[in-house]
Amino acid sequence: MKNQLVVLALFLLSVTNPVFTVAQSNDEPQTLFQKGEPINTENLGVFVAPSFGFTQMDGAGATLFNLRAGVSIKDQISFGAYFSTSMNDMVPQSETVPNVYMDYWTVGGFAEYTWNASKLVHLTFPLYIGYGEVQMDNEIGEAGLGEANFFQVEPSALIEINLHRLVSLNAGAGYRIVGNMEYRNLNQSDLSGLTGYIGLKFNIF
C-alpha cells in the first residue's frame, strides 16, 4: 500500500510541478521544419538573365541569344535552366549547296558559382550542360537537308557589375565543347569554340 501511494504521489507531482513539465517538453525530437514555423526563404533568390553571345561555327560568324533563369542560394550558388539560339543566317565555309544557311540552338541546365556578389565588381562562373541541334535551312524553311543533334558542355567566366540592388551587368566568355557528331561536312570540332557574352541579370527577389 505504501508503494502504491508513493507512485501516485510521484505521478501527481510530475503533472503539476512546472520543473517536471519543462523537462518533459525538452525531450521532444528536433525536426528540420518545426511545427508552426514558416520555411526560411531569406537566403533564396530568383533571377532571369538574358544575354547575347558572339562566336564562330565552321568559319561563319554567329550572334546568339541566350536566356537563363534560376534560383540562387545566399547569392553564391545558383542553378536553373537555359535556352540559346542563333539569330543570324550562318553559312558554314564547308557547305556546298547554295542559298542555304545553318540554324543552331541548345537547351539544358546550368550551375553557377559567384564570388563576392556583394562587391560592386565581382566574378561569376556558369557551367552549361545541354542538348543541341544544327540544321541547314532556306528562306522558306524547306531545305530538306536534315539535322544533327549533340551533347554540349560550356564552362564560362563572367565579370559582373552591380548596377542596382536588383540588376547587374555582365560580360565574359565561355568555351563551347560539342560531343561527337557528324552533319554533312561538319563535325564536333567545327562547332566547338569560344563565345563572348554580354548581358544583364535581373533579381526578381
Secondary structure, DSSP 8 states (H G I E B T S, - for coil): -HHHHHHHHHHHHHHH-HHHHHHHHTTS---SS-TT-----TTEEEEEEEEEEEEEETTEEEEEEEEEEEEEETTTEEEEEEEEEE-S-B--TT--STT-EEEEEEEEEEEEEEESTTSSEEEEEEEEEEEEEEEEE-TTS-----EEEEEEEEEEEEEEEESSSSEEEEEEEEEEEE-S-EETTEEHHHH-EEEEEEEEEEE--
